[in-house]
Amino acid sequence: MKPIAFFLIGVLLLLLAFFYQPLYTLFPETFEPVYQFLNQMDTDILYIAGFLALIIALFDALPTLLSVPLFLALAFAGGYFLGDMDISIMVGDWAIL
């Protein structure tokens, strides 16, 4: 049940990140606080949280013998990929990478 909840949260956050402007035009009173928050913070935080929730759902659904090697392979591949490119991840003035 927990992987399904993380999957649904991840999909909801990614859909909100993709479609927050059309949702605001359709339902302006309901999405006014979300629209103001996302205009101040940008949608990067929703993309990061959505992808993290989907990754947690994937690793929670897999057995341990599969999830640990897959996590290590993805961590090393991601580090190698980000190390070769000059990529920096920032939220406001705070640098993550």
Number of C-alpha atoms within 10 A of each C-alpha: 8 11 18 14 13 20 20 16 18 24 17 14 21 21 14 19 18 14 11 17 17 11 16 16 11 11 11 14 9 11 16 14 12 16 17 11 12 18 11 10 13 15 18 14 14 20 19 13 15 24 17 15 22 21 17 16 21 16 17 16 14 13 10 11 8 10 15 13 11 14 13 11 12 12 12 12 12 11 11 11 12 13 10 8 8 8 10 9 10 12 12 9 6 8 9 8 9
